[in-house]
Amino acid sequence: MLRTATYSRLFFLSCFFGMTALLSACVNDLESIRKVTFKADDPDEKTSELFMTYTDSGYARIRVYAKLAESFTLPQPVIKFKDGVRVEFYNEDGKLSSILTALYGEINETDGKMLVRDSVQLFNPIKDQRMETEVLYWNQKDSTIFTDKMVMIRTPKSLLFGTGVRTRQDFSSYTFLKPRGKIDIEENK
């Protein structure tokens, strides 16, 4: 009986020290993990299949779609859309007024400006007019869109060329900074 008690005590002590050793060995030091997995240029957040809606008075005003959104906080808060972006603008009645698409986009959250580049198009479905360029800027604060690059605007009746353009985000009217030419399109009757 004494022998069984001694074995039981030895077994209990072995298990206790064994568990203590195991538990104390499994310490996750966050700084050590960060050194192994952290890269300075990694985003703070990644979102796949992003769909954001900005509303006002119950109506959608802006919708943003992106396959991949990466958020960075340093050196300044920026959201990058590397696999394309689509921004839909809606009027006061909640009807679609224009669509901005590009292969790359970047929103600077500090100044409220968005840069889009590479195969940029701004389309107004109401007027059936389309702007094409390589770089556009959208200022969220005053709802303007502008570029200083070459621009082509297609309307149902003409093709307009120039360098630089300013427009509202609904693309209802526009002003060329340096108009270069116009081609009238005749419809086949």
HELIX and SHEET records of a PDB file:
HELIX    1   1 LEU A    2  ALA A   25  1                                  24    
HELIX    2   2 LEU A   30  THR A   37  1                                   8    
SHEET    1   A 7 GLU A  45  ASP A  56  0                                        
SHEET    2   A 7 TYR A  59  PHE A  72 -1                                        
SHEET    3   A 7 VAL A  78  PHE A  81 -1                                        
SHEET    4   A 7 TYR A 104  ASN A 108 -1                                        
SHEET    5   A 7 LYS A 113  ASN A 124 -1                                        
SHEET    6   A 7 LEU A  96  ALA A 102 -1                                        
SHEET    7   A 7 VAL A  85  TYR A  90 -1                                        
SHEET    1   B 9 GLU A  45  ASP A  56  0                                        
SHEET    2   B 9 TYR A  59  PHE A  72 -1                                        
SHEET    3   B 9 VAL A  78  PHE A  81 -1                                        
SHEET    4   B 9 TYR A 104  ASN A 108 -1                                        
SHEET    5   B 9 LYS A 113  ASN A 124 -1                                        
SHEET    6   B 9 GLN A 129  ASN A 139 -1                                        
SHEET    7   B 9 THR A 144  ARG A 154 -1                                        
SHEET    8   B 9 SER A 158  ARG A 168 -1                                        
SHEET    9   B 9 TYR A 174  ASP A 184 -1                                        
END                                                                             
